[in-house]
Amino acid sequence: MGLFDRFKKGLSKTRSRIASGFRAVLPFGRKIDDAVLEDLETTMLAADFGPATVADLIGVVRSAWKKGKISETQEILECLREHVIAKWPEDDRRIRFTDQGPTVVLIAGINGSGKTTSVAKLAYHFSKQGKKVILGACDTYRAAAVEQLTEWSRRIDVQIVKHKQDADPGAVAYDACDAAVARGADILLVDTAGRLHTQNHLMRELGKIQKVVSRKIEGAPHEVLLVLDATIGQNAIMQAKMFSEHVKVTGLVLAKLDGSAKGGAVIGIRDQLNVPVKFVGLGETPEDLEPFDPVQFAEALFSTETEG
């Protein structure tokens, strides 16, 4: 299955909600007017695009219409696709690898977001590119988190550095950095403890881990990826804002997009946070993580086909 088809399948719940709406409010050959834009606005709000995102998208369509760039309803979706694609330039979506030594990628997120599974999928993704990957199991507070990541490391055949449950996460990060340098790793993926903004002690631990890796490896962490659960829609934006207050997030991993009826929230996350989506989770297996492709995403999202 190609990436476009996987996006279509992953966004099928979103598309089933809005595709019929698009067909109803954007019949072929109808002239654009204010009533069309009002109906389009209602359709997108119902699909959890979020008020701010809908206002932006309707503004784009209205501007194009007023300037004479579009005049009939069948032109609207292509206008929206082009606008959404432009939000994610290719350079923003790349992982910034360091030229010397291991690239350190810190991964954060709350428990239940799909964080640990996403760490494993990232490790698999990079290892399939021929890179030597080491996992740092710094989520020492959640019961069975280390065991879960250990089992993943066995399944995908990558090395892991770990301590016992409840060990000092900073100490694990320290040893993981040493191992990554000594073993000539290309990438060190550091799994941190799932936390909420109200858990100040865990937020402090996240800051501590950042300091540890920055002292051990120059320029580290080179990336800080925040894993968000795509199924929670607009609430994911609030989570990301909270994390951004404590750590400089460089990219997002949207997990569980395959089970989401809230694909429109992806646009709101980009607009409100100015942080690029770099990867999306489209299933349960190690292979079900893809670099985010805004072209395929926009094509799948702004579709009038209901079959996923």
Secondary structure, DSSP 4 states (H G I P E B T S, - for coil): --HHHHHHHHTHHHHHHHHHHHHHHS-TTPBP-HHHHHHHHHHHHHTT--HHHHHHHHHHHHHHHHTTS--BGGGHHHHHHHHHHTTS-HHHHS----SSSPEEEEEE--TTSSHHHHHHHHHHHHHHTT--EEEEE---SSTTHHHHHHHHHHHHT-EEE---TT--HHHHHHHHHHHHHHTT-SEEEEEPPP--TT-HHHHHHHHHHHHHHHHHSTT--SEEEEEEEGGGTHHHHHHHHHHHTTS---EEEEETGGG-S-TTHHHHHHHHH---EEEEE-SSSTT-EEE--HHHHHHHHS-S----
